[in-house]
């Protein structure tokens, strides 16, 4: 099912296209695009499909993918490492969260927030620091393929503090909110 015809002008403008450029890409006339956007015509299904196909192709070409924003050096810790090691690693690299691995497989995550919550709950700081991260870890960060589109990663980062990127089942990078914000510079 095709989207509403009202979407043509909206998508065209988002992609920074003129009516003439869209018409050329879709194989239709510029006047057809103008009439369609001003609701002066009820075009054929074939013409509308050609227009939406052209818009879709351009949108796919312009979309930023995970492999363009990922941080390829993934700093993490093993599930048997101590919480004190996790804290030291976060301090050394300036990170507020880390993935936890069992060998090469991500199995959880730990963050400053997780540790502070344990302390706030009345746990002894000395006891917490001597526990393995596997005992206090939270769920693993979501794992997506290297071709995942930026809108997907962005929506995952609204819930999680990081997103792991994989290629053929192997973790090849990580994207955090900070990595996303760097794209604005």
N, C-alpha and C positions, 0 to 999 in steps of 0.2 A: 504494500500500500504506500502510495506517495504521500509526502507531507503536504500540508496546506499550501496553496499558492502564495499565501502571505509570507511564507518563509523565503521565497526567492529573493526579494529585495533585502531582507535581513541578512541572509547568508552571503549574498553578493557584497554587501557593504562590509561585513565582518572580514571577508577575504580580500577587501580592498580592490574589488574589480569594478570597472565601468560597465555600463550596459553593453557597450560595443565589444569589449573584451569577452564578456560572458557569452554574448551571441556568437562570436567567432569560435569559442571553445565548444559550444553546444551545437554548432552547425545550423543556427537559426538566424533570423534577421534581428537587428537592433530594435527595430520598431515593434517586433513581437514582444521582446522583453519589456519595452516601455509600456505597451498596451496591457501586458499581463500584470505588471506592477501597479498600474493605475486602475486595474479591474475593469478595463474597457473591452476585454476579449475573454472568450472561453475557449482556450486552445485545445488542440487534440492531445490525446494521451501520449502519443509518440513524441510530440514536441516537448511536452512537460517532462517526460521521462529523460529526454536528451539533456534538458537544462539541469535537472537534479543530478543526473549522472556526472555532468561536467563539474557541478559544485562539489559533489562528493569526492571526485578525483583530486580536485584542488585542495580540498580540506585535508585529505589524507596525505598529500604531498607536503603540506605546510606544517602538519602536526609535529611537534617536538616529541621525540621518543626517549625512553628511559636511558638508552645507551649514550644519549647526548648530554645528560645531566648527572649521571651517576658519578660517585666518588669510587674509583676502582681499587683503592687501597682500603680494604675492609679491616678495621681494627676491632677485634672481638676477643673474647676469653673463653676458656674451656669450662664446662659445667662443674668440674672438680676444683677449679681455682677458688681461692678464698675471696670473700667480699672485700677484704682489705686490698687485694690485688686489683679488683675491679675499680675500686675507688682511686687507686694510684694510677691505673691506666687512663681513667677518665681525666684525672688531673694532668697527666703527662701530655695528653693529646687535646685537651680542652673540649672534650665531649661530655654531654650530659646523659648519654645512654650508650649501651653497648649490646651487640648481639652476643648470645651465648651459644657456643658450638659443642657438639659431641663429635670430635674428630673434625670432619669438614661439613657436617650437617648442622644447620641452625636448629636449636631446640628451645630457645627462650631468649629473654632479654632482661637487662637490668638497667635501672636508671637512678639518677640522684633522687628522684621522686620516690621510687620504691624503697630506697634505703631510709630516707627521711620519714616515710610513713611508718617503717618498723620502729624507728627511734621514738616517734610521736606516740606510738601505741604502747610505750613503756618498756620496750626491749632495751636491755643493757647494750650500750655501744660497743663495749669490748667483746661481748658474746657475738654480736652481729658480725663484727669484723673477722671473727675466726670461723664463721660458717662458710660452707661452700656456696657459690652462687647458684648452684643447682637447687639448693634448699630454699632460696628466697626469690628465685627468678619468676618473672611474669611470662606470659605467652610470647612466642617468637614473633618477630616482625613479619608482616605479610611478604610473600615471595612472588614476584611477577617476572615475566620474561623481559629480555632486553629490548624488545620491540613494543612494550607497553606504552600507550600514549600518555602524555603529560597530564591530561585531565583525570585519568584513572589514578595516577600517582598522587596528584594533588588531593583528590577526594579521600584516598587512603591516609594521607598525612593529616587530615582533619580529625582522624580517630587515633592513629598510631604516630609515634614520634619518629619512625623511620620505616623505609620500605627496602627490602633486600631485592637485588636484581640477579636473575640467574640466566645462564646460557646452557642449554642442554642438561639441565639438572644441577649444574655447578654454580655456586655463588660467585658472581664476577664483580659485584659492586653494591653500593648502598646509596640511598637518597634520603636526606633529612630535610627538614623545613629550611635549615640554613642553606643547603645546596639549591633549593628552589628559589630562595630570596636572592642568591648570588646572580641568578639569571636576569634580575632587574638592573644590575649594575652595568 
